[in-house]
Amino acid sequence: MIKIVYITEKGKNIARKIEDILKYYRYSSSTCHLKDLQIEGVEKGFIFIMAVGIVIRKCIDKIKNDKTRDPFVIVVDENGEYIIPLLSNHLGGGNYFSRLLEGELGGKAVLTTATDTNNKVGIDELSRMYFLETPKKKDILRINRKVLEEKVDLYLPRNWKVIDRRIENTYNVHYHNRDYIVVDDIILPKKYVVVGLGCRKGIETWKVYWTVKKALYIRNIPPWRVDGFATIDIKERENGILESVRKFKGKLYTFTKKEIMKIYKIRNDLEKSPFVFKSLGVYGVSEPVSILGVSKLRGENIDPRDVVLILKKFKNNGVTVSIGAG
């Protein structure tokens, strides 16, 4: 959940615009007046429409805790002209969301992190871009200092690509036959990214394919970064799914009703549909199978409760898509 906070009526209007932007990109958000703000400790981020000083004096100490886990904090002026990320700019996505708002609001993102102002990509931002395990805090500080002074060796899996021009300005890029990234002397294992699919019977291939394309676009995931696709076993011969997975050059994993219902028993954050339950005997397909897909690829190394739904159920043209990572 991203909380958008305002003080004045003018700020409220900007907050509503931001809420619409986040809604388009399928990020859950809520809007409130500063006097009604409750900081619960589970927020993805905060966007304040007010002076920076107010945020620092009234809210920052209640939000910040750990550099590697803090939610992002962004301040936007009441005209929507300046978007200023204050906290958790790389790992938390503060800079990413600031750039997103910059493009949609027509304002200017004011980035102050040293790597960004020097047109570099730090190891922490690199891990977010490529969906990697979070580096240790000491490694973030050491590597980010180093990339400001010199180019550092970066090894990517052979089928991966450079996804930001700044990466080539920061690193000497090499490729290897491993499924992890190496930055200088730091190994960063990848998280597994799985696209969960549900659809109506007899769905056309183009509807599945383009819904997946849009889902990947709104989460900024290149198709080659997807490790697998998943659906319920009764859809394993659904041509629209099979052909779409083939177009993405992916692998399809299927799961039984029993496996899916087990996920619903241990996770209470999944959407439940009485209609789907009546039709298929499960409360939903795309969300739980994306979680199961990640768990299958990771083996015993992850608890299904720790798989992050980076995109919850996205419905379009009779297709549902969810994306899990872990």
C-alpha positions in Angstrom: 0.0 0.0 0.0 1.3 3.5 -0.9 -0.1 6.3 1.2 -0.6 9.7 -0.4 -0.8 12.5 2.2 -1.9 16.1 1.7 -2.7 19.2 3.8 -4.4 21.8 1.6 -7.2 21.5 -0.9 -4.7 22.2 -3.7 -2.6 19.4 -2.4 -5.6 17.1 -2.4 -6.1 17.7 -6.1 -2.5 16.7 -6.8 -3.0 13.7 -4.5 -6.0 12.5 -6.6 -4.0 12.8 -9.8 -1.2 10.7 -8.3 -3.8 8.1 -7.0 -5.1 7.8 -10.6 -1.5 7.3 -11.9 -0.8 4.6 -9.4 -4.1 2.9 -10.2 -3.2 2.7 -13.9 0.1 1.0 -13.0 -1.8 -1.3 -10.6 -0.3 -0.1 -7.3 -2.7 0.0 -4.4 -2.9 3.3 -2.7 -5.0 5.5 -0.4 -5.2 9.2 0.1 -5.6 11.1 3.4 -5.1 14.4 5.2 -1.9 14.6 7.3 -4.0 14.8 10.5 -5.5 11.4 9.7 -2.3 9.7 8.7 -1.6 6.4 10.5 1.8 4.8 9.9 1.3 1.1 10.3 4.8 -0.1 9.4 3.8 -2.3 6.4 3.5 0.5 3.8 5.4 0.2 0.5 5.8 4.0 0.4 4.6 7.4 1.2 4.0 10.4 -1.1 3.6 13.7 0.7 2.1 16.8 -1.0 3.6 19.5 1.2 6.8 21.1 2.2 9.8 18.9 2.8 10.4 20.5 6.3 6.9 19.3 7.5 7.7 15.7 6.4 11.1 15.7 8.1 9.8 17.2 11.4 6.6 15.2 11.7 7.0 11.9 9.9 10.5 10.7 8.9 11.5 9.4 12.4 8.3 7.4 12.5 9.0 5.8 9.1 12.7 5.1 8.9 14.2 2.1 10.5 16.5 0.0 8.2 18.1 1.1 5.0 17.4 -2.3 3.3 13.7 -2.5 4.3 12.4 1.1 4.7 9.4 2.2 2.6 10.2 5.0 0.1 9.3 8.6 1.0 8.6 11.1 -1.8 7.7 14.8 -1.4 5.8 16.6 -4.2 5.1 20.4 -4.1 1.4 21.5 -4.4 1.9 22.5 -8.1 3.2 19.1 -9.0 6.3 20.7 -10.4 9.0 19.0 -8.2 9.1 15.4 -7.1 11.7 14.8 -4.4 12.6 11.3 -3.2 13.9 11.5 0.4 14.1 7.9 1.7 14.8 4.4 0.3 15.5 5.8 -3.1 17.0 2.6 -4.6 15.9 -0.6 -2.8 12.5 0.9 -1.8 11.9 2.4 -5.3 11.8 6.1 -4.3 13.7 7.1 -7.5 11.7 4.7 -9.6 8.4 6.1 -8.5 9.7 9.7 -8.7 10.6 9.1 -12.4 7.2 7.5 -12.9 5.4 10.6 -11.5 7.7 12.9 -13.4 6.6 11.5 -16.7 2.9 11.4 -15.8 2.6 14.7 -13.9 4.9 16.6 -16.2 7.0 17.7 -13.2 10.7 17.3 -12.5 12.2 14.5 -10.4 14.9 16.0 -8.1 17.3 13.1 -7.5 20.1 13.6 -4.9 21.7 10.2 -4.6 25.3 10.3 -5.6 25.1 7.5 -8.1 22.2 9.1 -9.9 23.6 12.6 -10.0 26.8 11.0 -11.6 24.8 9.0 -14.1 25.7 5.7 -12.4 23.8 2.7 -11.2 24.6 1.5 -7.7 24.6 -2.2 -6.7 21.4 -1.6 -4.7 19.5 -0.2 -7.7 21.0 -2.9 -9.9 19.5 -5.5 -7.6 16.1 -3.9 -7.9 16.3 -3.6 -11.7 17.2 -7.2 -12.2 15.1 -8.7 -9.4 18.1 -10.0 -7.3 18.6 -10.8 -3.7 19.2 -7.6 -1.7 23.0 -6.9 -1.1 24.3 -6.6 2.4 24.4 -3.0 3.7 28.2 -3.0 4.0 28.5 -4.2 0.3 26.1 -1.4 -0.9 28.2 1.2 0.8 31.5 -0.2 -0.5 30.5 -0.9 -4.1 28.6 2.3 -4.5 31.6 4.3 -3.3 33.8 2.4 -5.7 31.6 2.9 -8.8 31.8 6.6 -8.3 35.6 6.5 -8.8 36.0 3.8 -11.4 34.3 1.2 -13.6 33.6 -2.1 -11.8 33.4 -5.5 -13.4 29.8 -6.8 -13.8 29.0 -10.3 -14.9 25.5 -11.0 -16.3 24.0 -14.4 -17.2 24.5 -14.9 -21.0 20.9 -14.5 -22.0 20.4 -11.3 -20.0 20.7 -7.8 -21.4 21.8 -4.4 -20.3 18.5 -2.7 -19.4 19.7 0.8 -18.7 22.3 2.8 -20.5 23.7 4.0 -17.2 24.9 0.4 -16.5 27.5 0.6 -19.3 28.6 3.9 -17.9 29.1 2.3 -14.5 30.4 -1.2 -15.2 32.6 -3.2 -17.4 29.9 -5.6 -18.6 30.8 -9.3 -19.1 28.7 -12.4 -19.6 29.0 -15.9 -18.1 27.1 -19.2 -18.1 25.8 -18.8 -14.5 22.3 -17.8 -13.3 23.5 -15.1 -10.9 25.1 -11.7 -11.2 28.6 -10.9 -10.0 29.4 -7.2 -9.1 33.1 -6.8 -8.4 33.6 -9.6 -5.8 29.9 -9.8 -4.7 27.6 -12.6 -5.9 23.9 -11.6 -6.1 21.6 -14.6 -6.6 18.5 -13.9 -8.7 15.0 -14.0 -7.5 12.7 -16.3 -9.5 10.0 -14.4 -11.4 6.9 -16.3 -12.4 3.8 -15.2 -14.3 0.6 -16.8 -13.1 -2.2 -17.2 -15.7 -5.9 -17.7 -15.6 -8.4 -17.3 -18.5 -11.8 -18.2 -19.9 -12.2 -21.4 -21.7 -11.3 -21.1 -25.4 -9.5 -17.8 -25.0 -7.7 -16.4 -28.0 -4.0 -16.4 -28.0 -3.6 -12.7 -28.7 -5.7 -11.8 -25.7 -3.4 -13.8 -23.4 -0.2 -12.7 -25.1 -1.0 -8.9 -25.0 -2.3 -9.1 -21.4 1.0 -10.6 -20.3 2.9 -8.0 -22.3 1.0 -5.2 -20.6 1.5 -6.8 -17.2 5.2 -7.0 -17.7 5.3 -3.4 -19.0 3.6 -1.9 -16.0 6.1 -3.7 -13.7 9.1 -2.9 -16.0 10.0 -6.6 -16.5 11.7 -7.6 -19.8 10.2 -10.9 -21.1 13.6 -12.6 -20.9 13.7 -12.0 -17.2 10.6 -14.2 -16.6 11.7 -17.6 -15.3 8.4 -19.4 -15.9 4.6 -19.3 -16.4 2.0 -21.1 -14.3 -1.6 -22.1 -14.4 -4.1 -24.6 -13.0 -3.8 -28.2 -14.3 -7.2 -28.1 -16.0 -5.9 -25.3 -18.2 -2.8 -27.2 -19.3 -4.2 -27.8 -22.8 -5.7 -24.3 -23.2 -4.3 -23.2 -26.6 -4.3 -19.5 -25.8 -2.0 -20.1 -22.8 0.2 -22.7 -24.6 0.8 -20.5 -27.6 1.5 -17.4 -25.6 4.0 -19.2 -23.4 5.7 -20.5 -26.6 5.8 -17.0 -28.0 7.6 -15.9 -24.9 9.9 -18.9 -25.2 9.0 -19.8 -21.6 8.1 -23.0 -19.7 4.7 -23.7 -18.3 4.1 -25.2 -14.8 0.7 -26.5 -13.7 -0.7 -27.0 -10.3 -3.7 -28.9 -8.9 -6.7 -27.6 -7.0 -5.4 -29.1 -3.8 -2.1 -27.3 -4.2 -3.8 -24.0 -4.9 -6.2 -24.2 -2.0 -3.3 -24.9 0.3 -1.9 -21.5 -0.6 -5.2 -19.9 0.3 -5.0 -21.5 3.7 -1.6 -20.0 4.5 -2.0 -16.6 2.8 -4.8 -14.1 3.6 -3.7 -11.5 1.1 -5.0 -13.2 -2.0 -8.2 -12.1 -3.8 -11.1 -14.6 -3.6 -13.7 -14.9 -6.3 -17.0 -16.8 -5.5 -17.6 -17.1 -9.3 -14.2 -18.7 -9.9 -14.8 -21.1 -7.0 -18.1 -22.1 -8.4 -16.6 -22.7 -11.9 -13.2 -24.3 -11.0 -13.4 -25.3 -7.3 -10.7 -22.7 -6.3 -11.0 -19.1 -5.2 -8.6 -17.9 -7.9 -5.8 -19.0 -10.2 -3.2 -16.4 -11.3 -2.2 -15.3 -7.8 -1.7 -18.7 -6.1 -0.1 -20.3 -9.1 2.5 -17.5 -9.5 3.4 -18.2 -5.8 3.5 -21.9 -6.4 5.6 -21.4 -9.5 8.3 -19.5 -7.6 8.2 -22.1 -4.8 8.7 -24.9 -7.3 11.7 -23.2 -8.9 13.2 -22.3 -5.6 12.6 -25.8 -4.2 12.9 -26.0 -0.4 14.7 -22.6 -0.3 11.6 -20.5 0.2 8.4 -20.5 2.2 5.3 -19.7 0.0 4.5 -17.0 2.5 7.7 -15.2 1.5 6.9 -15.0 -2.2 6.1 -11.3 -3.1 3.2 -10.7 -5.4 4.8 -7.8 -7.4 1.6 -7.7 -9.5 -1.6 -8.8 -7.9 -4.5 -10.0 -10.1 -4.6 -8.0 -13.3 -7.7 -8.6 -15.4 -8.0 -7.9 -19.1 -10.0 -9.4 -22.0 -11.0 -12.5 -20.1 -7.4 -13.1 -18.9 -6.0 -12.7 -15.4 -2.3 -12.3 -14.8 -0.3 -12.1 -11.6 3.5 -11.9 -11.1 5.3 -13.5 -8.2 9.0 -13.1 -7.2 11.1 -14.7 -4.6 
